[in-house]
Amino acid sequence: MYEEFKAEVREASQRGGPAVGLVAIPELRRTLGERASREEFDGYVLRLHAEGLVHLMSHVEPDSLTADTLRDCLTDETGLLLYWLRWL
């Protein structure tokens, strides 16, 4: 499952958006839907980061995000709210 997830994240990062390689984590979570549980999704994204495949970034204005969007962000072990994923 992880290899499939990795391929889908890479593909999503190549579609464009604000900048090629940059993907909003809440959007990615919604796109993958039921293919990964919340725990699996979080673990896979953190694994991609640990393997040096992605860089995780916060949102510059987290107060402007809706409650639903905030819920779909990722929080790292320090409690930092992560919104963006950039494929390296």
Phi, psi and omega in degrees: 000321182299318181297322177295317179300313181301316179296320180292321178295316179299316179298316179298324182289341181267357182284338181122237185089205180303326177203143179300134181096345184258127182227135175285125182302316178299322179293318179297317179300317180291323180296319181283342173047236186277000182290342177214135176293167179303316181295317178297313180304308181301314180297318180294317179296316179295327176292317176303318179294314181297328180277358178078019180271334180225157172246134181254137184224154177275171176270141182289336179227069183298335178292343180273354183276147178288163179300320178297317180294317177301319180298327183271359173286178178245145177242130180277182184295343178269353182095001179290131178281121182252127184248321185254147173233128177241122176288131182266000000 
